[in-house]
Amino acid sequence: MAHTKLICDPDWNLFTGTQMCYKTVINRLSFDDAEKSCQSNGGHLVSIHSEAENEFVVDIATSGVAINNESLTDVYIGLY
């Protein structure tokens, strides 16, 4: 999740409830490496603060995602 923007870069999704950009990254990383990867892109792992935000994150995290013909089963979130 990156800081507040009204328009998101390609491959990012704007959630109007927070006016923040979110990106789903499909890499098998440890929690710490996932957070470092987010920081290198100017953000952090998502920290969910409402049911609407949770639904948005679930939608973008599961929309058409498959890794080597396997379903996505693990998603990291930050605890901020």
SEDOFI-860166 format. One record per atom (N, C-alpha, C): residue number from 1; residue in one letter; atom name; x negated, y, z negated. Coordinates in steps of 0.2 Angstrom, whole numbers, plus 5000, padded with zeros to 4 digits. Layout:
N
<r NUM,A,CA,<X,Y,Z>>
...
end
This chain:
80
<r 1,M,N,<4996,4994,5000>>
<r 1,M,CA,<5000,5000,5000>>
<r 1,M,C,<4996,5006,5000>>
<r 2,A,N,<4997,5011,5005>>
<r 2,A,CA,<4993,5017,5005>>
<r 2,A,C,<4997,5023,5002>>
<r 3,H,N,<4993,5028,5001>>
<r 3,H,CA,<4996,5034,4998>>
<r 3,H,C,<5001,5037,5002>>
<r 4,T,N,<5005,5042,5000>>
<r 4,T,CA,<5011,5044,5003>>
<r 4,T,C,<5010,5047,5010>>
<r 5,K,N,<5014,5045,5014>>
<r 5,K,CA,<5014,5048,5021>>
<r 5,K,C,<5021,5048,5024>>
<r 6,L,N,<5022,5052,5029>>
<r 6,L,CA,<5029,5052,5032>>
<r 6,L,C,<5029,5048,5038>>
<r 7,I,N,<5023,5047,5041>>
<r 7,I,CA,<5022,5043,5047>>
<r 7,I,C,<5017,5038,5046>>
<r 8,C,N,<5018,5031,5047>>
<r 8,C,CA,<5013,5026,5045>>
<r 8,C,C,<5008,5025,5052>>
<r 9,D,N,<5002,5023,5051>>
<r 9,D,CA,<4998,5020,5056>>
<r 9,D,C,<5001,5014,5059>>
<r 10,P,N,<4999,5012,5065>>
<r 10,P,CA,<5001,5006,5068>>
<r 10,P,C,<4999,5000,5063>>
<r 11,D,N,<5004,4995,5063>>
<r 11,D,CA,<5003,4989,5059>>
<r 11,D,C,<5005,4991,5052>>
<r 12,W,N,<5007,4996,5050>>
<r 12,W,CA,<5010,4998,5043>>
<r 12,W,C,<5017,4999,5044>>
<r 13,N,N,<5021,4999,5038>>
<r 13,N,CA,<5028,5000,5038>>
<r 13,N,C,<5029,5005,5033>>
<r 14,L,N,<5033,5010,5034>>
<r 14,L,CA,<5036,5015,5030>>
<r 14,L,C,<5042,5013,5026>>
<r 15,F,N,<5041,5013,5019>>
<r 15,F,CA,<5047,5012,5015>>
<r 15,F,C,<5050,5019,5013>>
<r 16,T,N,<5056,5021,5015>>
<r 16,T,CA,<5058,5027,5014>>
<r 16,T,C,<5060,5028,5006>>
<r 17,G,N,<5061,5023,5003>>
<r 17,G,CA,<5062,5024,4996>>
<r 17,G,C,<5056,5026,4992>>
<r 18,T,N,<5050,5025,4994>>
<r 18,T,CA,<5044,5028,4991>>
<r 18,T,C,<5040,5033,4995>>
<r 19,Q,N,<5042,5033,5001>>
<r 19,Q,CA,<5038,5037,5006>>
<r 19,Q,C,<5031,5035,5006>>
<r 20,M,N,<5030,5028,5006>>
<r 20,M,CA,<5023,5026,5006>>
<r 20,M,C,<5023,5020,5012>>
<r 21,C,N,<5017,5019,5014>>
<r 21,C,CA,<5016,5014,5019>>
<r 21,C,C,<5013,5008,5016>>
<r 22,Y,N,<5016,5002,5019>>
<r 22,Y,CA,<5014,4996,5017>>
<r 22,Y,C,<5011,4992,5023>>
<r 23,K,N,<5007,4987,5022>>
<r 23,K,CA,<5004,4983,5027>>
<r 23,K,C,<5003,4976,5024>>
<r 24,T,N,<5006,4971,5029>>
<r 24,T,CA,<5005,4964,5027>>
<r 24,T,C,<4998,4962,5030>>
<r 25,V,N,<4994,4959,5026>>
<r 25,V,CA,<4988,4956,5029>>
<r 25,V,C,<4987,4949,5028>>
<r 26,I,N,<4986,4945,5033>>
<r 26,I,CA,<4986,4938,5032>>
<r 26,I,C,<4979,4935,5032>>
<r 27,N,N,<4976,4935,5026>>
<r 27,N,CA,<4970,4932,5025>>
<r 27,N,C,<4970,4929,5018>>
<r 28,R,N,<4967,4923,5018>>
<r 28,R,CA,<4966,4919,5012>>
<r 28,R,C,<4960,4922,5008>>
<r 29,L,N,<4962,4926,5003>>
<r 29,L,CA,<4957,4930,4999>>
<r 29,L,C,<4959,4929,4992>>
<r 30,S,N,<4954,4929,4987>>
<r 30,S,CA,<4955,4929,4980>>
<r 30,S,C,<4959,4936,4979>>
<r 31,F,N,<4962,4936,4973>>
<r 31,F,CA,<4965,4942,4971>>
<r 31,F,C,<4961,4948,4971>>
<r 32,D,N,<4955,4948,4968>>
<r 32,D,CA,<4950,4953,4968>>
<r 32,D,C,<4948,4955,4975>>
<r 33,D,N,<4946,4950,4979>>
<r 33,D,CA,<4945,4952,4986>>
<r 33,D,C,<4950,4955,4990>>
<r 34,A,N,<4956,4953,4988>>
<r 34,A,CA,<4962,4956,4992>>
<r 34,A,C,<4963,4964,4990>>
<r 35,E,N,<4962,4965,4983>>
<r 35,E,CA,<4962,4972,4981>>
<r 35,E,C,<4957,4976,4984>>
<r 36,K,N,<4951,4973,4984>>
<r 36,K,CA,<4945,4977,4988>>
<r 36,K,C,<4946,4978,4995>>
<r 37,S,N,<4950,4974,4998>>
<r 37,S,CA,<4951,4975,5005>>
<r 37,S,C,<4956,4980,5006>>
<r 38,C,N,<4961,4980,5001>>
<r 38,C,CA,<4966,4986,5001>>
<r 38,C,C,<4963,4993,5000>>
<r 39,Q,N,<4958,4993,4995>>
<r 39,Q,CA,<4955,4999,4994>>
<r 39,Q,C,<4951,5001,5000>>
<r 40,S,N,<4948,4997,5003>>
<r 40,S,CA,<4944,4999,5009>>
<r 40,S,C,<4948,5002,5015>>
<r 41,N,N,<4955,5001,5014>>
<r 41,N,CA,<4960,5004,5019>>
<r 41,N,C,<4963,5010,5016>>
<r 42,G,N,<4961,5012,5010>>
<r 42,G,CA,<4964,5018,5007>>
<r 42,G,C,<4970,5016,5002>>
<r 43,G,N,<4971,5010,5000>>
<r 43,G,CA,<4976,5009,4996>>
<r 43,G,C,<4975,5004,4991>>
<r 44,H,N,<4980,5000,4989>>
<r 44,H,CA,<4980,4995,4983>>
<r 44,H,C,<4985,4990,4985>>
<r 45,L,N,<4984,4984,4981>>
<r 45,L,CA,<4990,4979,4982>>
<r 45,L,C,<4996,4983,4979>>
<r 46,V,N,<5001,4980,4982>>
<r 46,V,CA,<5008,4984,4981>>
<r 46,V,C,<5010,4983,4973>>
<r 47,S,N,<5013,4988,4971>>
<r 47,S,CA,<5015,4988,4964>>
<r 47,S,C,<5023,4989,4964>>
<r 48,I,N,<5027,4984,4963>>
<r 48,I,CA,<5034,4985,4964>>
<r 48,I,C,<5038,4988,4958>>
<r 49,H,N,<5042,4993,4960>>
<r 49,H,CA,<5045,4997,4954>>
<r 49,H,C,<5053,4997,4955>>
<r 50,S,N,<5056,4994,4960>>
<r 50,S,CA,<5063,4994,4961>>
<r 50,S,C,<5065,4988,4964>>
<r 51,E,N,<5071,4986,4964>>
<r 51,E,CA,<5074,4980,4968>>
<r 51,E,C,<5074,4982,4975>>
<r 52,A,N,<5075,4988,4977>>
<r 52,A,CA,<5075,4990,4984>>
<r 52,A,C,<5068,4989,4987>>
<r 53,E,N,<5063,4991,4983>>
<r 53,E,CA,<5056,4990,4985>>
<r 53,E,C,<5054,4983,4986>>
<r 54,N,N,<5056,4979,4981>>
<r 54,N,CA,<5055,4972,4981>>
<r 54,N,C,<5058,4969,4987>>
<r 55,E,N,<5064,4970,4989>>
<r 55,E,CA,<5067,4967,4995>>
<r 55,E,C,<5063,4969,5001>>
<r 56,F,N,<5061,4976,5001>>
<r 56,F,CA,<5057,4978,5007>>
<r 56,F,C,<5051,4974,5008>>
<r 57,V,N,<5047,4973,5002>>
<r 57,V,CA,<5041,4969,5002>>
<r 57,V,C,<5042,4962,5004>>
<r 58,V,N,<5047,4959,5002>>
<r 58,V,CA,<5049,4952,5004>>
<r 58,V,C,<5050,4952,5011>>
<r 59,D,N,<5054,4956,5014>>
<r 59,D,CA,<5055,4956,5021>>
<r 59,D,C,<5049,4957,5025>>
<r 60,I,N,<5045,4962,5024>>
<r 60,I,CA,<5039,4963,5028>>
<r 60,I,C,<5034,4957,5027>>
<r 61,A,N,<5034,4954,5021>>
<r 61,A,CA,<5029,4949,5019>>
<r 61,A,C,<5031,4942,5022>>
<r 62,T,N,<5037,4941,5024>>
<r 62,T,CA,<5039,4935,5026>>
<r 62,T,C,<5042,4935,5034>>
<r 63,S,N,<5042,4941,5037>>
<r 63,S,CA,<5045,4941,5043>>
<r 63,S,C,<5040,4938,5049>>
<r 64,G,N,<5042,4932,5051>>
<r 64,G,CA,<5038,4929,5056>>
<r 64,G,C,<5031,4927,5055>>
<r 65,V,N,<5030,4926,5048>>
<r 65,V,CA,<5023,4925,5046>>
<r 65,V,C,<5022,4917,5046>>
<r 66,A,N,<5017,4915,5049>>
<r 66,A,CA,<5015,4908,5049>>
<r 66,A,C,<5007,4908,5049>>
<r 67,I,N,<5004,4903,5045>>
<r 67,I,CA,<4997,4903,5046>>
<r 67,I,C,<4995,4895,5048>>
<r 68,N,N,<4992,4894,5053>>
<r 68,N,CA,<4991,4887,5056>>
<r 68,N,C,<4997,4883,5055>>
<r 69,N,N,<5003,4886,5058>>
<r 69,N,CA,<5009,4882,5057>>
<r 69,N,C,<5011,4880,5050>>
<r 70,E,N,<5009,4884,5045>>
<r 70,E,CA,<5011,4883,5039>>
<r 70,E,C,<5015,4889,5037>>
<r 71,S,N,<5020,4889,5032>>
<r 71,S,CA,<5023,4895,5030>>
<r 71,S,C,<5019,4898,5025>>
<r 72,L,N,<5020,4905,5024>>
<r 72,L,CA,<5017,4909,5020>>
<r 72,L,C,<5020,4907,5013>>
<r 73,T,N,<5015,4905,5008>>
<r 73,T,CA,<5017,4903,5001>>
<r 73,T,C,<5015,4908,4996>>
<r 74,D,N,<5009,4911,4997>>
<r 74,D,CA,<5006,4915,4992>>
<r 74,D,C,<5006,4923,4994>>
<r 75,V,N,<5008,4927,4990>>
<r 75,V,CA,<5008,4934,4991>>
<r 75,V,C,<5005,4937,4984>>
<r 76,Y,N,<5000,4942,4985>>
<r 76,Y,CA,<4997,4945,4979>>
<r 76,Y,C,<5001,4952,4979>>
<r 77,I,N,<5002,4954,4973>>
<r 77,I,CA,<5005,4961,4971>>
<r 77,I,C,<5000,4963,4966>>
<r 78,G,N,<4999,4970,4965>>
<r 78,G,CA,<4996,4973,4960>>
<r 78,G,C,<5000,4974,4954>>
<r 79,L,N,<4997,4975,4948>>
<r 79,L,CA,<5001,4975,4942>>
<r 79,L,C,<4999,4982,4939>>
<r 80,Y,N,<5001,4987,4943>>
<r 80,Y,CA,<4999,4994,4941>>
<r 80,Y,C,<5005,4998,4938>>
end
